[in-house]
């Protein structure tokens, strides 16, 4: 009698057994009696139960993944509710001035309602709904004894209407619907807490504005002033803080209310050299790339999170110390690399990293961002606060304690590849034969000519940068006197790192033997415009070099046990320059080949770039590590696999 999957038998009775795993939680074992001794009945019931288990597991995983609001979602709800609360309280104040308060001044009635509303909202945020809130009004001690002055006990609802209060549950439903968030019980409760927190902050803000009415409005230009009031982008003036209690200072202008992220957005919009928020502020000349703009905004966002949403105008050296402490507690290789982490605050990531260290999942010596990364963050923050100080007084900040001198020898920061390591790389299945176009690291008889195959070959035999290779267009590849070469230039796919990056780089003979020219011609015949069209993204976001790294290089690296930290794609350039230096190739030729500036006056200012002849002689001196490879017939990726990649669905957490 054959066995039945997921079914066992004990004392003649059949039992269904299944191990269920929900995410990363510890798996649990399910055991259900089928209440039968019939093999035929057990065989019929077991598949139905297996299918039901899988449906339920997927449903639970989906619910687990979508329940719970992320930090970004909570911040967005807080911002939207603050805007509601501000308008509501302002309308309530005006409404009190129209009511008959029985001799009570509107200011006294408003003060009571603001204090009571703050207490109620704070309690609801901390404890949730626990019942009616009662308020006791004591009789006046100075009232005549013959008058009847009873003690009055009222509920908060007796006052809420006069302050134009709305239904928090209705606000929650609106926010979740507008943000496209599932209205699960947990999401509703978390959003309700944020709504009450926003009410607390709005009430406190309104009380501060009563003491200083000008704080609620932008400054009024003074006649005859030398400079007009600053014109701010909408992104710089639209949002409140994302949480926390603002300090009791008089915030006199939009600049004084800006968070660090809003200030960074204003900086980018106000400086044409940054390219503006869409990268099109400067039509001619160089400007920041999208990557640089994102690198500028990131430390501002992290600072804002450390300041718990306080305005940048309130920054102190202590905030910088806290941010530096976070930098020293992060895991550099994984920091914000996943969509899940990009939805977390820096404090949440620090806590997660600390837990991973305790569990042994991350080594202690891997914690802390690198010197180059932190110096870049601090440099951008210093640039931001220096510019911001021209518009709004802030504390004098000392960045010298945080920006470190990098005294490492640049030549030692990247390990080169030896000839033996190069041979080991190109002995992997993508070059010797793989199982299929989707199983490139499994040995087989198929060789596909695409980015996986050619990018490392081009890097080894030319020294081009990863992005220079992956962003090549077919028009960037030319022939001269029957010899092929790359024309490294700015194109619509990518920019160049430096002015000297613009250059001509000839094909090494080995690239010709391995059919790179035939690959180029085949793509042109197929109507393609990119050398590696499969690296393009449908959204247009991200770089093709990053796409190659994620889709191919990381997988290849797992098969290369000799790789050391810092030994990655960029190490191919160091290999080329080191090998050519050892072969006594002129420094000027080496510099022209890899796109480096020449420091000397004679070699740099007063000499032209090397011609193709000397460059071709140089690339043919690079050690050949692929002589064992055959050159099989050209095989392109199927047309469907050369289409721009669709974005992956966000991973549920």
HELIX and SHEET records of a PDB file:
HELIX    1   1 UNK A   39  UNK A   66  1                                  28    
HELIX    2   2 UNK A   71  UNK A   98  1                                  28    
HELIX    3   3 UNK A  106  UNK A  127  1                                  22    
HELIX    4   4 UNK A  157  UNK A  160  1                                   4    
HELIX    5   5 UNK A  161  UNK A  163  5                                   3    
HELIX    6   6 UNK A  168  UNK A  178  1                                  11    
HELIX    7   7 UNK A  185  UNK A  211  1                                  27    
HELIX    8   8 UNK A  213  UNK A  216  5                                   4    
HELIX    9   9 UNK A  234  UNK A  237  1                                   4    
HELIX   10  10 UNK A  254  UNK A  257  1                                   4    
HELIX   11  11 UNK A  260  UNK A  270  1                                  11    
HELIX   12  12 UNK A  272  UNK A  274  5                                   3    
HELIX   13  13 UNK A  290  UNK A  306  1                                  17    
HELIX   14  14 UNK A  312  UNK A  314  5                                   3    
HELIX   15  15 UNK A  317  UNK A  327  1                                  11    
HELIX   16  16 UNK A  332  UNK A  334  5                                   3    
HELIX   17  17 UNK A  339  UNK A  342  1                                   4    
HELIX   18  18 UNK A  346  UNK A  358  1                                  13    
HELIX   19  19 UNK A  364  UNK A  366  5                                   3    
HELIX   20  20 UNK A  371  UNK A  388  1                                  18    
HELIX   21  21 UNK A  410  UNK A  412  5                                   3    
HELIX   22  22 UNK A  419  UNK A  425  1                                   7    
HELIX   23  23 UNK A  429  UNK A  432  1                                   4    
HELIX   24  24 UNK A  451  UNK A  462  1                                  12    
HELIX   25  25 UNK A  466  UNK A  470  1                                   5    
HELIX   26  26 UNK A  474  UNK A  476  5                                   3    
HELIX   27  27 UNK A  499  UNK A  501  5                                   3    
HELIX   28  28 UNK A  509  UNK A  513  1                                   5    
HELIX   29  29 UNK A  516  UNK A  525  1                                  10    
HELIX   30  30 UNK A  533  UNK A  535  5                                   3    
HELIX   31  31 UNK A  544  UNK A  548  1                                   5    
HELIX   32  32 UNK A  549  UNK A  553  3                                   5    
HELIX   33  33 UNK A  554  UNK A  557  1                                   4    
HELIX   34  34 UNK A  571  UNK A  582  1                                  12    
HELIX   35  35 UNK A  587  UNK A  594  1                                   8    
HELIX   36  36 UNK A  601  UNK A  605  3                                   5    
HELIX   37  37 UNK A  612  UNK A  619  1                                   8    
HELIX   38  38 UNK A  639  UNK A  642  5                                   4    
SHEET    1   A 3 UNK A   7  UNK A  10  0                                        
SHEET    2   A 3 UNK A  13  UNK A  20 -1                                        
SHEET    3   A 3 UNK A  28  UNK A  33 -1                                        
SHEET    1   B 2 UNK A 134  UNK A 137  0                                        
SHEET    2   B 2 UNK A 152  UNK A 155 -1                                        
SHEET    1   C 3 UNK A 477  UNK A 480  0                                        
SHEET    2   C 3 UNK A 483  UNK A 488 -1                                        
SHEET    3   C 3 UNK A 503  UNK A 506 -1                                        
END                                                                             
